[in-house]
Amino acid sequence: MPALPAVLTHEQAPRWLADAERALASLPAGATAVVSAAALQGFDSSALAVLLALRRAALRRGLGWRVEGLPPKLRTLAEVYGVAELLPG
C-alpha cells in the first residue's frame, strides 16, 4: 500500500486515493491493508476522507484494515468527527 505523503490536502487526495485503490486491488483475499501515515505533516479533512474511503473499499473486498503512525492532530480530527475507531493503528 502506498504511504500517505508529507502533504495530503484536497488537491492531492484524488490522486493518492486512486493509487491506493489500485494497490488495494492487488492484495490477496484475506490480507490486511496497512497504510503508513508516518510521513504526513500537512493535511486537511481530505486526508481523513481518503482514509475512510480506502477503509470502505478494503472491507468490501474482505480485507483487514490498519493505519500506522497516524499524526496526533489527524487522530484528534477523527475523534471530533466521531470516526477515530474506524482508523485502528
Biotite code that builds the C-alpha atoms (Angstrom):
import biotite.structure as struc

atoms = struc.array([
    struc.Atom([0.000, 0.000, 0.000], chain_id="A", res_id=1, res_name="MET", atom_name="CA", element="C"),
    struc.Atom([1.286, 3.485, -0.730], chain_id="A", res_id=2, res_name="PRO", atom_name="CA", element="C"),
    struc.Atom([2.170, 5.521, 2.327], chain_id="A", res_id=3, res_name="ALA", atom_name="CA", element="C"),
    struc.Atom([0.483, 8.833, 2.869], chain_id="A", res_id=4, res_name="LEU", atom_name="CA", element="C"),
    struc.Atom([2.640, 11.666, 1.524], chain_id="A", res_id=5, res_name="PRO", atom_name="CA", element="C"),
    struc.Atom([4.005, 14.521, 3.633], chain_id="A", res_id=6, res_name="ALA", atom_name="CA", element="C"),
    struc.Atom([1.151, 16.738, 2.425], chain_id="A", res_id=7, res_name="VAL", atom_name="CA", element="C"),
    struc.Atom([-2.341, 15.465, 1.705], chain_id="A", res_id=8, res_name="LEU", atom_name="CA", element="C"),
    struc.Atom([-4.996, 18.085, 1.069], chain_id="A", res_id=9, res_name="THR", atom_name="CA", element="C"),
    struc.Atom([-7.987, 18.404, -1.227], chain_id="A", res_id=10, res_name="HIS", atom_name="CA", element="C"),
    struc.Atom([-5.616, 18.911, -4.160], chain_id="A", res_id=11, res_name="GLU", atom_name="CA", element="C"),
    struc.Atom([-3.616, 15.688, -3.679], chain_id="A", res_id=12, res_name="GLN", atom_name="CA", element="C"),
    struc.Atom([-6.396, 13.487, -2.282], chain_id="A", res_id=13, res_name="ALA", atom_name="CA", element="C"),
    struc.Atom([-7.961, 12.155, -5.522], chain_id="A", res_id=14, res_name="PRO", atom_name="CA", element="C"),
    struc.Atom([-4.624, 11.046, -6.951], chain_id="A", res_id=15, res_name="ARG", atom_name="CA", element="C"),
    struc.Atom([-3.462, 9.374, -3.749], chain_id="A", res_id=16, res_name="TRP", atom_name="CA", element="C"),
    struc.Atom([-6.792, 7.586, -3.356], chain_id="A", res_id=17, res_name="LEU", atom_name="CA", element="C"),
    struc.Atom([-6.679, 6.312, -6.945], chain_id="A", res_id=18, res_name="ALA", atom_name="CA", element="C"),
    struc.Atom([-3.147, 4.971, -6.406], chain_id="A", res_id=19, res_name="ASP", atom_name="CA", element="C"),
    struc.Atom([-4.142, 3.375, -3.108], chain_id="A", res_id=20, res_name="ALA", atom_name="CA", element="C"),
    struc.Atom([-7.251, 1.741, -4.611], chain_id="A", res_id=21, res_name="GLU", atom_name="CA", element="C"),
    struc.Atom([-5.104, 0.202, -7.364], chain_id="A", res_id=22, res_name="ARG", atom_name="CA", element="C"),
    struc.Atom([-2.722, -1.167, -4.740], chain_id="A", res_id=23, res_name="ALA", atom_name="CA", element="C"),
    struc.Atom([-5.660, -2.450, -2.710], chain_id="A", res_id=24, res_name="LEU", atom_name="CA", element="C"),
    struc.Atom([-6.978, -4.341, -5.724], chain_id="A", res_id=25, res_name="ALA", atom_name="CA", element="C"),
    struc.Atom([-3.702, -6.248, -5.944], chain_id="A", res_id=26, res_name="SER", atom_name="CA", element="C"),
    struc.Atom([-3.846, -7.578, -2.375], chain_id="A", res_id=27, res_name="LEU", atom_name="CA", element="C"),
    struc.Atom([-4.801, -11.234, -1.972], chain_id="A", res_id=28, res_name="PRO", atom_name="CA", element="C"),
    struc.Atom([-8.052, -12.199, -0.279], chain_id="A", res_id=29, res_name="ALA", atom_name="CA", element="C"),
    struc.Atom([-7.764, -12.172, 3.484], chain_id="A", res_id=30, res_name="GLY", atom_name="CA", element="C"),
    struc.Atom([-4.779, -9.805, 3.527], chain_id="A", res_id=31, res_name="ALA", atom_name="CA", element="C"),
    struc.Atom([-4.629, -6.683, 5.671], chain_id="A", res_id=32, res_name="THR", atom_name="CA", element="C"),
    struc.Atom([-4.285, -3.297, 4.005], chain_id="A", res_id=33, res_name="ALA", atom_name="CA", element="C"),
    struc.Atom([-1.758, -1.322, 6.036], chain_id="A", res_id=34, res_name="VAL", atom_name="CA", element="C"),
    struc.Atom([-1.310, 2.369, 5.340], chain_id="A", res_id=35, res_name="VAL", atom_name="CA", element="C"),
    struc.Atom([1.576, 4.289, 6.864], chain_id="A", res_id=36, res_name="SER", atom_name="CA", element="C"),
    struc.Atom([0.761, 7.855, 7.863], chain_id="A", res_id=37, res_name="ALA", atom_name="CA", element="C"),
    struc.Atom([4.154, 8.451, 9.472], chain_id="A", res_id=38, res_name="ALA", atom_name="CA", element="C"),
    struc.Atom([5.301, 11.000, 6.868], chain_id="A", res_id=39, res_name="ALA", atom_name="CA", element="C"),
    struc.Atom([2.078, 13.033, 6.976], chain_id="A", res_id=40, res_name="LEU", atom_name="CA", element="C"),
    struc.Atom([2.715, 16.574, 8.191], chain_id="A", res_id=41, res_name="GLN", atom_name="CA", element="C"),
    struc.Atom([0.350, 18.866, 6.308], chain_id="A", res_id=42, res_name="GLY", atom_name="CA", element="C"),
    struc.Atom([-3.268, 17.869, 5.766], chain_id="A", res_id=43, res_name="PHE", atom_name="CA", element="C"),
    struc.Atom([-6.868, 18.927, 5.834], chain_id="A", res_id=44, res_name="ASP", atom_name="CA", element="C"),
    struc.Atom([-10.027, 16.905, 6.328], chain_id="A", res_id=45, res_name="SER", atom_name="CA", element="C"),
    struc.Atom([-9.456, 15.352, 2.887], chain_id="A", res_id=46, res_name="SER", atom_name="CA", element="C"),
    struc.Atom([-6.810, 13.114, 4.453], chain_id="A", res_id=47, res_name="ALA", atom_name="CA", element="C"),
    struc.Atom([-9.429, 11.696, 6.768], chain_id="A", res_id=48, res_name="LEU", atom_name="CA", element="C"),
    struc.Atom([-11.897, 11.326, 3.895], chain_id="A", res_id=49, res_name="ALA", atom_name="CA", element="C"),
    struc.Atom([-9.498, 9.309, 1.726], chain_id="A", res_id=50, res_name="VAL", atom_name="CA", element="C"),
    struc.Atom([-8.560, 7.012, 4.596], chain_id="A", res_id=51, res_name="LEU", atom_name="CA", element="C"),
    struc.Atom([-12.216, 6.302, 5.271], chain_id="A", res_id=52, res_name="LEU", atom_name="CA", element="C"),
    struc.Atom([-12.900, 5.734, 1.564], chain_id="A", res_id=53, res_name="ALA", atom_name="CA", element="C"),
    struc.Atom([-9.995, 3.304, 1.384], chain_id="A", res_id=54, res_name="LEU", atom_name="CA", element="C"),
    struc.Atom([-11.247, 1.540, 4.505], chain_id="A", res_id=55, res_name="ARG", atom_name="CA", element="C"),
    struc.Atom([-14.668, 1.058, 2.891], chain_id="A", res_id=56, res_name="ARG", atom_name="CA", element="C"),
    struc.Atom([-13.024, -0.340, -0.241], chain_id="A", res_id=57, res_name="ALA", atom_name="CA", element="C"),
    struc.Atom([-10.871, -2.725, 1.822], chain_id="A", res_id=58, res_name="ALA", atom_name="CA", element="C"),
    struc.Atom([-13.834, -4.011, 3.817], chain_id="A", res_id=59, res_name="LEU", atom_name="CA", element="C"),
    struc.Atom([-15.896, -4.511, 0.645], chain_id="A", res_id=60, res_name="ARG", atom_name="CA", element="C"),
    struc.Atom([-13.120, -6.801, -0.600], chain_id="A", res_id=61, res_name="ARG", atom_name="CA", element="C"),
    struc.Atom([-12.999, -8.695, 2.696], chain_id="A", res_id=62, res_name="GLY", atom_name="CA", element="C"),
    struc.Atom([-9.598, -7.300, 3.647], chain_id="A", res_id=63, res_name="LEU", atom_name="CA", element="C"),
    struc.Atom([-8.337, -6.255, 7.045], chain_id="A", res_id=64, res_name="GLY", atom_name="CA", element="C"),
    struc.Atom([-7.553, -2.594, 7.626], chain_id="A", res_id=65, res_name="TRP", atom_name="CA", element="C"),
    struc.Atom([-4.953, -0.701, 9.674], chain_id="A", res_id=66, res_name="ARG", atom_name="CA", element="C"),
    struc.Atom([-3.320, 2.740, 9.693], chain_id="A", res_id=67, res_name="VAL", atom_name="CA", element="C"),
    struc.Atom([0.123, 3.100, 11.244], chain_id="A", res_id=68, res_name="GLU", atom_name="CA", element="C"),
    struc.Atom([1.706, 6.301, 12.508], chain_id="A", res_id=69, res_name="GLY", atom_name="CA", element="C"),
    struc.Atom([-1.406, 8.485, 12.392], chain_id="A", res_id=70, res_name="LEU", atom_name="CA", element="C"),
    struc.Atom([-0.365, 12.005, 13.442], chain_id="A", res_id=71, res_name="PRO", atom_name="CA", element="C"),
    struc.Atom([-1.936, 13.133, 16.723], chain_id="A", res_id=72, res_name="PRO", atom_name="CA", element="C"),
    struc.Atom([-3.688, 16.077, 15.042], chain_id="A", res_id=73, res_name="LYS", atom_name="CA", element="C"),
    struc.Atom([-5.329, 13.781, 12.496], chain_id="A", res_id=74, res_name="LEU", atom_name="CA", element="C"),
    struc.Atom([-6.336, 11.392, 15.306], chain_id="A", res_id=75, res_name="ARG", atom_name="CA", element="C"),
    struc.Atom([-7.923, 14.382, 17.101], chain_id="A", res_id=76, res_name="THR", atom_name="CA", element="C"),
    struc.Atom([-9.771, 15.364, 13.927], chain_id="A", res_id=77, res_name="LEU", atom_name="CA", element="C"),
    struc.Atom([-11.057, 11.804, 13.611], chain_id="A", res_id=78, res_name="ALA", atom_name="CA", element="C"),
    struc.Atom([-12.243, 11.960, 17.228], chain_id="A", res_id=79, res_name="GLU", atom_name="CA", element="C"),
    struc.Atom([-14.052, 15.256, 16.593], chain_id="A", res_id=80, res_name="VAL", atom_name="CA", element="C"),
    struc.Atom([-15.846, 13.663, 13.628], chain_id="A", res_id=81, res_name="TYR", atom_name="CA", element="C"),
    struc.Atom([-16.595, 10.548, 15.674], chain_id="A", res_id=82, res_name="GLY", atom_name="CA", element="C"),
    struc.Atom([-14.700, 8.155, 13.392], chain_id="A", res_id=83, res_name="VAL", atom_name="CA", element="C"),
    struc.Atom([-11.472, 7.510, 15.319], chain_id="A", res_id=84, res_name="ALA", atom_name="CA", element="C"),
    struc.Atom([-12.430, 3.873, 15.962], chain_id="A", res_id=85, res_name="GLU", atom_name="CA", element="C"),
    struc.Atom([-12.518, 3.314, 12.191], chain_id="A", res_id=86, res_name="LEU", atom_name="CA", element="C"),
    struc.Atom([-8.781, 4.021, 11.938], chain_id="A", res_id=87, res_name="LEU", atom_name="CA", element="C"),
    struc.Atom([-7.135, 1.340, 14.055], chain_id="A", res_id=88, res_name="PRO", atom_name="CA", element="C"),
    struc.Atom([-3.406, 1.599, 14.456], chain_id="A", res_id=89, res_name="GLY", atom_name="CA", element="C"),
])
